[in-house]
Amino acid sequence: MFGKLGRLFVIKTRFEACAIIYALALGAVERGQVYLSVYPGFGGKLLFLACTVAVFMAGSKIFDCLRHEQADRLRL
């Protein structure tokens, strides 16, 4: 039963990866806007930049892992 539930949380296609990255980006931009309003000026802009860069890093890692998992499936 836990195996079936666990399969819901596995990213299998590039479309699923893009949907997750899009959701992460929406959350990061929302958080960045809060930072801009709470910390006006250069500090808020740096925090906004940190939020968006984190999404780029996470997205590249997701795509990289997805590519390696697909290559492993093709070898077997």
PyMOL Python script that loads the backbone (N, CA, C, O; Angstrom):
from pymol import cmd

cmd.read_pdbstr("""\
ATOM      1  N   MET A   1       0.820  -1.193   0.000  1.00  0.00           N
ATOM      2  CA  MET A   1       0.000   0.000   0.000  1.00  0.00           C
ATOM      3  C   MET A   1       0.862   1.254   0.000  1.00  0.00           C
ATOM      4  O   MET A   1       0.569   2.212  -0.716  1.00  0.00           O
ATOM      5  N   PHE A   2       1.943   1.252   0.815  1.00  0.00           N
ATOM      6  CA  PHE A   2       2.817   2.421   0.842  1.00  0.00           C
ATOM      7  C   PHE A   2       3.566   2.578  -0.472  1.00  0.00           C
ATOM      8  O   PHE A   2       3.932   3.691  -0.849  1.00  0.00           O
ATOM      9  N   GLY A   3       3.796   1.479  -1.165  1.00  0.00           N
ATOM     10  CA  GLY A   3       4.455   1.538  -2.462  1.00  0.00           C
ATOM     11  C   GLY A   3       3.609   2.272  -3.485  1.00  0.00           C
ATOM     12  O   GLY A   3       4.121   3.079  -4.261  1.00  0.00           O
ATOM     13  N   LYS A   4       2.310   1.990  -3.487  1.00  0.00           N
ATOM     14  CA  LYS A   4       1.406   2.682  -4.407  1.00  0.00           C
ATOM     15  C   LYS A   4       1.314   4.161  -4.079  1.00  0.00           C
ATOM     16  O   LYS A   4       1.264   5.004  -4.974  1.00  0.00           O
ATOM     17  N   LEU A   5       1.293   4.467  -2.803  1.00  0.00           N
ATOM     18  CA  LEU A   5       1.243   5.867  -2.384  1.00  0.00           C
ATOM     19  C   LEU A   5       2.551   6.576  -2.722  1.00  0.00           C
ATOM     20  O   LEU A   5       2.544   7.743  -3.113  1.00  0.00           O
ATOM     21  N   GLY A   6       3.653   5.884  -2.575  1.00  0.00           N
ATOM     22  CA  GLY A   6       4.956   6.468  -2.867  1.00  0.00           C
ATOM     23  C   GLY A   6       5.150   6.787  -4.339  1.00  0.00           C
ATOM     24  O   GLY A   6       5.865   7.730  -4.679  1.00  0.00           O
ATOM     25  N   ARG A   7       4.518   6.007  -5.225  1.00  0.00           N
ATOM     26  CA  ARG A   7       4.656   6.260  -6.658  1.00  0.00           C
ATOM     27  C   ARG A   7       4.037   7.580  -7.083  1.00  0.00           C
ATOM     28  O   ARG A   7       4.393   8.119  -8.131  1.00  0.00           O
ATOM     29  N   LEU A   8       3.115   8.109  -6.286  1.00  0.00           N
ATOM     30  CA  LEU A   8       2.514   9.407  -6.604  1.00  0.00           C
ATOM     31  C   LEU A   8       3.519  10.543  -6.505  1.00  0.00           C
ATOM     32  O   LEU A   8       3.344  11.587  -7.132  1.00  0.00           O
ATOM     33  N   PHE A   9       4.570  10.344  -5.721  1.00  0.00           N
ATOM     34  CA  PHE A   9       5.535  11.401  -5.467  1.00  0.00           C
ATOM     35  C   PHE A   9       6.827  11.239  -6.259  1.00  0.00           C
ATOM     36  O   PHE A   9       7.838  11.855  -5.925  1.00  0.00           O
ATOM     37  N   VAL A  10       6.803  10.426  -7.293  1.00  0.00           N
ATOM     38  CA  VAL A  10       7.971  10.216  -8.137  1.00  0.00           C
ATOM     39  C   VAL A  10       7.776  10.990  -9.432  1.00  0.00           C
ATOM     40  O   VAL A  10       6.741  10.876 -10.089  1.00  0.00           O
ATOM     41  N   ILE A  11       8.778  11.774  -9.787  1.00  0.00           N
ATOM     42  CA  ILE A  11       8.737  12.547 -11.033  1.00  0.00           C
ATOM     43  C   ILE A  11       9.225  11.634 -12.151  1.00  0.00           C
ATOM     44  O   ILE A  11      10.353  11.144 -12.109  1.00  0.00           O
ATOM     45  N   LYS A  12       8.374  11.404 -13.154  1.00  0.00           N
ATOM     46  CA  LYS A  12       8.715  10.457 -14.210  1.00  0.00           C
ATOM     47  C   LYS A  12       8.965  11.127 -15.557  1.00  0.00           C
ATOM     48  O   LYS A  12       9.736  10.604 -16.362  1.00  0.00           O
ATOM     49  N   THR A  13       8.341  12.258 -15.821  1.00  0.00           N
ATOM     50  CA  THR A  13       8.460  12.893 -17.136  1.00  0.00           C
ATOM     51  C   THR A  13       8.938  14.335 -16.988  1.00  0.00           C
ATOM     52  O   THR A  13       8.898  14.928 -15.909  1.00  0.00           O
ATOM     53  N   ARG A  14       9.396  14.874 -18.127  1.00  0.00           N
ATOM     54  CA  ARG A  14       9.839  16.272 -18.131  1.00  0.00           C
ATOM     55  C   ARG A  14       8.668  17.220 -17.878  1.00  0.00           C
ATOM     56  O   ARG A  14       8.850  18.292 -17.300  1.00  0.00           O
ATOM     57  N   PHE A  15       7.475  16.830 -18.306  1.00  0.00           N
ATOM     58  CA  PHE A  15       6.304  17.670 -18.063  1.00  0.00           C
ATOM     59  C   PHE A  15       6.030  17.808 -16.570  1.00  0.00           C
ATOM     60  O   PHE A  15       5.760  18.905 -16.081  1.00  0.00           O
ATOM     61  N   GLU A  16       6.099  16.692 -15.850  1.00  0.00           N
ATOM     62  CA  GLU A  16       5.901  16.740 -14.397  1.00  0.00           C
ATOM     63  C   GLU A  16       6.980  17.590 -13.739  1.00  0.00           C
ATOM     64  O   GLU A  16       6.702  18.345 -12.807  1.00  0.00           O
ATOM     65  N   ALA A  17       8.222  17.463 -14.231  1.00  0.00           N
ATOM     66  CA  ALA A  17       9.310  18.263 -13.678  1.00  0.00           C
ATOM     67  C   ALA A  17       9.069  19.756 -13.927  1.00  0.00           C
ATOM     68  O   ALA A  17       9.291  20.583 -13.042  1.00  0.00           O
ATOM     69  N   CYS A  18       8.621  20.086 -15.121  1.00  0.00           N
ATOM     70  CA  CYS A  18       8.346  21.496 -15.434  1.00  0.00           C
ATOM     71  C   CYS A  18       7.205  22.037 -14.581  1.00  0.00           C
ATOM     72  O   CYS A  18       7.247  23.192 -14.156  1.00  0.00           O
ATOM     73  N   ALA A  19       6.198  21.228 -14.330  1.00  0.00           N
ATOM     74  CA  ALA A  19       5.080  21.674 -13.498  1.00  0.00           C
ATOM     75  C   ALA A  19       5.549  21.938 -12.064  1.00  0.00           C
ATOM     76  O   ALA A  19       5.121  22.905 -11.433  1.00  0.00           O
ATOM     77  N   ILE A  20       6.415  21.089 -11.564  1.00  0.00           N
ATOM     78  CA  ILE A  20       6.926  21.280 -10.205  1.00  0.00           C
ATOM     79  C   ILE A  20       7.818  22.506 -10.137  1.00  0.00           C
ATOM     80  O   ILE A  20       7.734  23.282  -9.186  1.00  0.00           O
ATOM     81  N   ILE A  21       8.672  22.689 -11.135  1.00  0.00           N
ATOM     82  CA  ILE A  21       9.553  23.858 -11.154  1.00  0.00           C
ATOM     83  C   ILE A  21       8.737  25.132 -11.275  1.00  0.00           C
ATOM     84  O   ILE A  21       9.074  26.141 -10.657  1.00  0.00           O
ATOM     85  N   TYR A  22       7.664  25.101 -12.062  1.00  0.00           N
ATOM     86  CA  TYR A  22       6.786  26.268 -12.187  1.00  0.00           C
ATOM     87  C   TYR A  22       6.151  26.615 -10.843  1.00  0.00           C
ATOM     88  O   TYR A  22       6.080  27.785 -10.468  1.00  0.00           O
ATOM     89  N   ALA A  23       5.699  25.610 -10.132  1.00  0.00           N
ATOM     90  CA  ALA A  23       5.103  25.852  -8.814  1.00  0.00           C
ATOM     91  C   ALA A  23       6.140  26.408  -7.841  1.00  0.00           C
ATOM     92  O   ALA A  23       5.839  27.307  -7.055  1.00  0.00           O
ATOM     93  N   LEU A  24       7.350  25.877  -7.892  1.00  0.00           N
ATOM     94  CA  LEU A  24       8.422  26.410  -7.049  1.00  0.00           C
ATOM     95  C   LEU A  24       8.719  27.866  -7.397  1.00  0.00           C
ATOM     96  O   LEU A  24       8.945  28.685  -6.505  1.00  0.00           O
ATOM     97  N   ALA A  25       8.719  28.186  -8.675  1.00  0.00           N
ATOM     98  CA  ALA A  25       9.002  29.551  -9.111  1.00  0.00           C
ATOM     99  C   ALA A  25       7.914  30.517  -8.649  1.00  0.00           C
ATOM    100  O   ALA A  25       8.210  31.633  -8.221  1.00  0.00           O
ATOM    101  N   LEU A  26       6.661  30.086  -8.735  1.00  0.00           N
ATOM    102  CA  LEU A  26       5.580  30.955  -8.259  1.00  0.00           C
ATOM    103  C   LEU A  26       5.731  31.252  -6.773  1.00  0.00           C
ATOM    104  O   LEU A  26       5.552  32.392  -6.344  1.00  0.00           O
ATOM    105  N   GLY A  27       6.054  30.247  -6.000  1.00  0.00           N
ATOM    106  CA  GLY A  27       6.245  30.445  -4.569  1.00  0.00           C
ATOM    107  C   GLY A  27       7.446  31.323  -4.271  1.00  0.00           C
ATOM    108  O   GLY A  27       7.405  32.146  -3.357  1.00  0.00           O
ATOM    109  N   ALA A  28       8.518  31.151  -5.039  1.00  0.00           N
ATOM    110  CA  ALA A  28       9.719  31.947  -4.807  1.00  0.00           C
ATOM    111  C   ALA A  28       9.488  33.413  -5.141  1.00  0.00           C
ATOM    112  O   ALA A  28       9.954  34.296  -4.421  1.00  0.00           O
ATOM    113  N   VAL A  29       8.778  33.673  -6.218  1.00  0.00           N
ATOM    114  CA  VAL A  29       8.499  35.063  -6.590  1.00  0.00           C
ATOM    115  C   VAL A  29       7.571  35.712  -5.570  1.00  0.00           C
ATOM    116  O   VAL A  29       7.744  36.881  -5.224  1.00  0.00           O
ATOM    117  N   GLU A  30       6.600  34.966  -5.095  1.00  0.00           N
ATOM    118  CA  GLU A  30       5.709  35.492  -4.055  1.00  0.00           C
ATOM    119  C   GLU A  30       6.499  35.831  -2.793  1.00  0.00           C
ATOM    120  O   GLU A  30       6.307  36.889  -2.193  1.00  0.00           O
ATOM    121  N   ARG A  31       7.376  34.932  -2.403  1.00  0.00           N
ATOM    122  CA  ARG A  31       8.214  35.189  -1.221  1.00  0.00           C
ATOM    123  C   ARG A  31       9.149  36.371  -1.467  1.00  0.00           C
ATOM    124  O   ARG A  31       9.381  37.183  -0.572  1.00  0.00           O
ATOM    125  N   GLY A  32       9.681  36.461  -2.683  1.00  0.00           N
ATOM    126  CA  GLY A  32      10.552  37.578  -3.029  1.00  0.00           C
ATOM    127  C   GLY A  32       9.830  38.906  -2.966  1.00  0.00           C
ATOM    128  O   GLY A  32      10.415  39.905  -2.548  1.00  0.00           O
ATOM    129  N   GLN A  33       8.577  38.940  -3.370  1.00  0.00           N
ATOM    130  CA  GLN A  33       7.801  40.180  -3.288  1.00  0.00           C
ATOM    131  C   GLN A  33       7.578  40.591  -1.842  1.00  0.00           C
ATOM    132  O   GLN A  33       7.574  41.780  -1.525  1.00  0.00           O
ATOM    133  N   VAL A  34       7.393  39.617  -0.971  1.00  0.00           N
ATOM    134  CA  VAL A  34       7.263  39.921   0.458  1.00  0.00           C
ATOM    135  C   VAL A  34       8.568  40.511   0.978  1.00  0.00           C
ATOM    136  O   VAL A  34       8.564  41.481   1.737  1.00  0.00           O
ATOM    137  N   TYR A  35       9.683  39.917   0.562  1.00  0.00           N
ATOM    138  CA  TYR A  35      10.979  40.455   0.980  1.00  0.00           C
ATOM    139  C   TYR A  35      11.169  41.887   0.494  1.00  0.00           C
ATOM    140  O   TYR A  35      11.702  42.724   1.222  1.00  0.00           O
ATOM    141  N   LEU A  36      10.735  42.172  -0.735  1.00  0.00           N
ATOM    142  CA  LEU A  36      10.876  43.533  -1.253  1.00  0.00           C
ATOM    143  C   LEU A  36      10.059  44.542  -0.453  1.00  0.00           C
ATOM    144  O   LEU A  36      10.486  45.682  -0.268  1.00  0.00           O
ATOM    145  N   SER A  37       8.902  44.130   0.015  1.00  0.00           N
ATOM    146  CA  SER A  37       8.077  45.060   0.781  1.00  0.00           C
ATOM    147  C   SER A  37       8.567  45.203   2.222  1.00  0.00           C
ATOM    148  O   SER A  37       8.465  46.285   2.800  1.00  0.00           O
ATOM    149  N   VAL A  38       9.094  44.136   2.806  1.00  0.00           N
ATOM    150  CA  VAL A  38       9.573  44.188   4.187  1.00  0.00           C
ATOM    151  C   VAL A  38      10.945  44.849   4.258  1.00  0.00           C
ATOM    152  O   VAL A  38      11.207  45.642   5.162  1.00  0.00           O
ATOM    153  N   TYR A  39      11.823  44.523   3.307  1.00  0.00           N
ATOM    154  CA  TYR A  39      13.178  45.061   3.282  1.00  0.00           C
ATOM    155  C   TYR A  39      13.368  45.894   2.012  1.00  0.00           C
ATOM    156  O   TYR A  39      13.930  45.396   1.037  1.00  0.00           O
ATOM    157  N   PRO A  40      12.919  47.133   2.001  1.00  0.00           N
ATOM    158  CA  PRO A  40      13.078  47.946   0.787  1.00  0.00           C
ATOM    159  C   PRO A  40      14.553  48.262   0.535  1.00  0.00           C
ATOM    160  O   PRO A  40      15.350  48.384   1.466  1.00  0.00           O
ATOM    161  N   GLY A  41      14.880  48.386  -0.708  1.00  0.00           N
ATOM    162  CA  GLY A  41      16.250  48.726  -1.060  1.00  0.00           C
ATOM    163  C   GLY A  41      17.052  47.521  -1.513  1.00  0.00           C
ATOM    164  O   GLY A  41      16.513  46.523  -1.993  1.00  0.00           O
ATOM    165  N   PHE A  42      18.362  47.651  -1.341  1.00  0.00           N
ATOM    166  CA  PHE A  42      19.290  46.648  -1.847  1.00  0.00           C
ATOM    167  C   PHE A  42      19.127  45.296  -1.152  1.00  0.00           C
ATOM    168  O   PHE A  42      19.235  44.258  -1.805  1.00  0.00           O
ATOM    169  N   GLY A  43      18.872  45.288   0.153  1.00  0.00           N
ATOM    170  CA  GLY A  43      18.713  44.031   0.885  1.00  0.00           C
ATOM    171  C   GLY A  43      17.537  43.216   0.388  1.00  0.00           C
ATOM    172  O   GLY A  43      17.647  41.999   0.239  1.00  0.00           O
ATOM    173  N   GLY A  44      16.412  43.867   0.128  1.00  0.00           N
ATOM    174  CA  GLY A  44      15.243  43.168  -0.399  1.00  0.00           C
ATOM    175  C   GLY A  44      15.491  42.601  -1.786  1.00  0.00           C
ATOM    176  O   GLY A  44      15.038  41.505  -2.118  1.00  0.00           O
ATOM    177  N   LYS A  45      16.223  43.372  -2.597  1.00  0.00           N
ATOM    178  CA  LYS A  45      16.532  42.889  -3.947  1.00  0.00           C
ATOM    179  C   LYS A  45      17.457  41.674  -3.895  1.00  0.00           C
ATOM    180  O   LYS A  45      17.309  40.745  -4.689  1.00  0.00           O
ATOM    181  N   LEU A  46      18.403  41.679  -2.966  1.00  0.00           N
ATOM    182  CA  LEU A  46      19.285  40.520  -2.822  1.00  0.00           C
ATOM    183  C   LEU A  46      18.506  39.284  -2.371  1.00  0.00           C
ATOM    184  O   LEU A  46      18.739  38.186  -2.876  1.00  0.00           O
ATOM    185  N   LEU A  47      17.592  39.455  -1.433  1.00  0.00           N
ATOM    186  CA  LEU A  47      16.785  38.323  -0.975  1.00  0.00           C
ATOM    187  C   LEU A  47      15.872  37.808  -2.089  1.00  0.00           C
ATOM    188  O   LEU A  47      15.681  36.600  -2.230  1.00  0.00           O
ATOM    189  N   PHE A  48      15.310  38.729  -2.881  1.00  0.00           N
ATOM    190  CA  PHE A  48      14.494  38.330  -4.028  1.00  0.00           C
ATOM    191  C   PHE A  48      15.334  37.516  -5.008  1.00  0.00           C
ATOM    192  O   PHE A  48      14.891  36.485  -5.513  1.00  0.00           O
ATOM    193  N   LEU A  49      16.547  37.990  -5.269  1.00  0.00           N
ATOM    194  CA  LEU A  49      17.449  37.280  -6.175  1.00  0.00           C
ATOM    195  C   LEU A  49      17.796  35.904  -5.631  1.00  0.00           C
ATOM    196  O   LEU A  49      17.864  34.936  -6.389  1.00  0.00           O
ATOM    197  N   ALA A  50      18.016  35.808  -4.331  1.00  0.00           N
ATOM    198  CA  ALA A  50      18.339  34.513  -3.730  1.00  0.00           C
ATOM    199  C   ALA A  50      17.183  33.530  -3.902  1.00  0.00           C
ATOM    200  O   ALA A  50      17.409  32.348  -4.162  1.00  0.00           O
ATOM    201  N   CYS A  51      15.951  34.009  -3.759  1.00  0.00           N
ATOM    202  CA  CYS A  51      14.782  33.125  -3.945  1.00  0.00           C
ATOM    203  C   CYS A  51      14.728  32.576  -5.365  1.00  0.00           C
ATOM    204  O   CYS A  51      14.501  31.383  -5.565  1.00  0.00           O
ATOM    205  N   THR A  52      14.936  33.445  -6.348  1.00  0.00           N
ATOM    206  CA  THR A  52      14.829  32.992  -7.742  1.00  0.00           C
ATOM    207  C   THR A  52      16.000  32.101  -8.137  1.00  0.00           C
ATOM    208  O   THR A  52      15.819  31.140  -8.886  1.00  0.00           O
ATOM    209  N   VAL A  53      17.195  32.406  -7.645  1.00  0.00           N
ATOM    210  CA  VAL A  53      18.353  31.569  -7.966  1.00  0.00           C
ATOM    211  C   VAL A  53      18.183  30.169  -7.372  1.00  0.00           C
ATOM    212  O   VAL A  53      18.608  29.183  -7.974  1.00  0.00           O
ATOM    213  N   ALA A  54      17.576  30.083  -6.217  1.00  0.00           N
ATOM    214  CA  ALA A  54      17.338  28.773  -5.604  1.00  0.00           C
ATOM    215  C   ALA A  54      16.442  27.914  -6.488  1.00  0.00           C
ATOM    216  O   ALA A  54      16.634  26.701  -6.573  1.00  0.00           O
ATOM    217  N   VAL A  55      15.475  28.526  -7.138  1.00  0.00           N
ATOM    218  CA  VAL A  55      14.596  27.766  -8.046  1.00  0.00           C
ATOM    219  C   VAL A  55      15.372  27.281  -9.260  1.00  0.00           C
ATOM    220  O   VAL A  55      15.176  26.152  -9.708  1.00  0.00           O
ATOM    221  N   PHE A  56      16.257  28.125  -9.803  1.00  0.00           N
ATOM    222  CA  PHE A  56      17.068  27.690 -10.939  1.00  0.00           C
ATOM    223  C   PHE A  56      17.955  26.511 -10.557  1.00  0.00           C
ATOM    224  O   PHE A  56      18.105  25.566 -11.332  1.00  0.00           O
ATOM    225  N   MET A  57      18.537  26.564  -9.375  1.00  0.00           N
ATOM    226  CA  MET A  57      19.404  25.467  -8.924  1.00  0.00           C
ATOM    227  C   MET A  57      18.602  24.186  -8.712  1.00  0.00           C
ATOM    228  O   MET A  57      19.036  23.105  -9.109  1.00  0.00           O
ATOM    229  N   ALA A  58      17.437  24.309  -8.090  1.00  0.00           N
ATOM    230  CA  ALA A  58      16.597  23.133  -7.857  1.00  0.00           C
ATOM    231  C   ALA A  58      16.097  22.559  -9.186  1.00  0.00           C
ATOM    232  O   ALA A  58      16.051  21.342  -9.361  1.00  0.00           O
ATOM    233  N   GLY A  59      15.728  23.427 -10.108  1.00  0.00           N
ATOM    234  CA  GLY A  59      15.250  22.965 -11.411  1.00  0.00           C
ATOM    235  C   GLY A  59      16.310  22.221 -12.193  1.00  0.00           C
ATOM    236  O   GLY A  59      16.028  21.195 -12.811  1.00  0.00           O
ATOM    237  N   SER A  60      17.535  22.736 -12.168  1.00  0.00           N
ATOM    238  CA  SER A  60      18.606  22.045 -12.884  1.00  0.00           C
ATOM    239  C   SER A  60      18.891  20.686 -12.248  1.00  0.00           C
ATOM    240  O   SER A  60      19.175  19.720 -12.957  1.00  0.00           O
ATOM    241  N   LYS A  61      18.819  20.602 -10.927  1.00  0.00           N
ATOM    242  CA  LYS A  61      19.040  19.325 -10.242  1.00  0.00           C
ATOM    243  C   LYS A  61      17.922  18.329 -10.572  1.00  0.00           C
ATOM    244  O   LYS A  61      18.185  17.144 -10.776  1.00  0.00           O
ATOM    245  N   ILE A  62      16.690  18.808 -10.624  1.00  0.00           N
ATOM    246  CA  ILE A  62      15.562  17.929 -10.967  1.00  0.00           C
ATOM    247  C   ILE A  62      15.728  17.374 -12.373  1.00  0.00           C
ATOM    248  O   ILE A  62      15.556  16.175 -12.590  1.00  0.00           O
ATOM    249  N   PHE A  63      16.065  18.248 -13.345  1.00  0.00           N
ATOM    250  CA  PHE A  63      16.247  17.784 -14.715  1.00  0.00           C
ATOM    251  C   PHE A  63      17.430  16.827 -14.825  1.00  0.00           C
ATOM    252  O   PHE A  63      17.361  15.839 -15.556  1.00  0.00           O
ATOM    253  N   ASP A  64      18.509  17.109 -14.108  1.00  0.00           N
ATOM    254  CA  ASP A  64      19.680  16.241 -14.142  1.00  0.00           C
ATOM    255  C   ASP A  64      19.355  14.860 -13.593  1.00  0.00           C
ATOM    256  O   ASP A  64      19.712  13.848 -14.197  1.00  0.00           O
ATOM    257  N   CYS A  65      18.685  14.815 -12.455  1.00  0.00           N
ATOM    258  CA  CYS A  65      18.315  13.522 -11.855  1.00  0.00           C
ATOM    259  C   CYS A  65      17.336  12.764 -12.739  1.00  0.00           C
ATOM    260  O   CYS A  65      17.419  11.541 -12.855  1.00  0.00           O
ATOM    261  N   LEU A  66      16.417  13.479 -13.358  1.00  0.00           N
ATOM    262  CA  LEU A  66      15.449  12.840 -14.242  1.00  0.00           C
ATOM    263  C   LEU A  66      16.151  12.198 -15.435  1.00  0.00           C
ATOM    264  O   LEU A  66      15.812  11.086 -15.840  1.00  0.00           O
ATOM    265  N   ARG A  67      17.133  12.907 -15.994  1.00  0.00           N
ATOM    266  CA  ARG A  67      17.874  12.370 -17.133  1.00  0.00           C
ATOM    267  C   ARG A  67      18.653  11.112 -16.738  1.00  0.00           C
ATOM    268  O   ARG A  67      18.682  10.137 -17.490  1.00  0.00           O
ATOM    269  N   HIS A  68      19.275  11.134 -15.573  1.00  0.00           N
ATOM    270  CA  HIS A  68      20.026   9.962 -15.126  1.00  0.00           C
ATOM    271  C   HIS A  68      19.106   8.776 -14.838  1.00  0.00           C
ATOM    272  O   HIS A  68      19.452   7.640 -15.163  1.00  0.00           O
ATOM    273  N   GLU A  69      17.957   9.016 -14.244  1.00  0.00           N
ATOM    274  CA  GLU A  69      17.020   7.920 -13.973  1.00  0.00           C
ATOM    275  C   GLU A  69      16.482   7.315 -15.254  1.00  0.00           C
ATOM    276  O   GLU A  69      16.318   6.098 -15.343  1.00  0.00           O
ATOM    277  N   GLN A  70      16.203   8.152 -16.255  1.00  0.00           N
ATOM    278  CA  GLN A  70      15.725   7.626 -17.525  1.00  0.00           C
ATOM    279  C   GLN A  70      16.813   6.821 -18.231  1.00  0.00           C
ATOM    280  O   GLN A  70      16.518   5.814 -18.874  1.00  0.00           O
ATOM    281  N   ALA A  71      18.057   7.252 -18.117  1.00  0.00           N
ATOM    282  CA  ALA A  71      19.162   6.499 -18.721  1.00  0.00           C
ATOM    283  C   ALA A  71      19.331   5.157 -18.016  1.00  0.00           C
ATOM    284  O   ALA A  71      19.613   4.152 -18.669  1.00  0.00           O
ATOM    285  N   ASP A  72      19.165   5.125 -16.712  1.00  0.00           N
ATOM    286  CA  ASP A  72      19.268   3.860 -15.976  1.00  0.00           C
ATOM    287  C   ASP A  72      18.157   2.897 -16.376  1.00  0.00           C
ATOM    288  O   ASP A  72      18.389   1.694 -16.489  1.00  0.00           O
ATOM    289  N   ARG A  73      16.950   3.419 -16.590  1.00  0.00           N
ATOM    290  CA  ARG A  73      15.843   2.558 -17.007  1.00  0.00           C
ATOM    291  C   ARG A  73      16.087   1.968 -18.388  1.00  0.00           C
ATOM    292  O   ARG A  73      15.709   0.826 -18.648  1.00  0.00           O
ATOM    293  N   LEU A  74      16.724   2.744 -19.289  1.00  0.00           N
ATOM    294  CA  LEU A  74      16.983   2.248 -20.639  1.00  0.00           C
ATOM    295  C   LEU A  74      18.080   1.176 -20.633  1.00  0.00           C
ATOM    296  O   LEU A  74      18.057   0.263 -21.458  1.00  0.00           O
ATOM    297  N   ARG A  75      19.034   1.284 -19.709  1.00  0.00           N
ATOM    298  CA  ARG A  75      20.109   0.284 -19.642  1.00  0.00           C
ATOM    299  C   ARG A  75      19.604  -1.054 -19.153  1.00  0.00           C
ATOM    300  O   ARG A  75      20.142  -2.093 -19.536  1.00  0.00           O
ATOM    301  N   LEU A  76      18.583  -1.053 -18.316  1.00  0.00           N
ATOM    302  CA  LEU A  76      18.074  -2.326 -17.773  1.00  0.00           C
ATOM    303  C   LEU A  76      17.131  -2.948 -18.722  1.00  0.00           C
ATOM    304  O   LEU A  76      16.597  -4.023 -18.446  1.00  0.00           O
TER     305      LEU A  76
END
""", "prot")
cmd.dss("prot")
cmd.show_as("cartoon", "prot")
cmd.util.cbc("prot")
cmd.orient("prot")
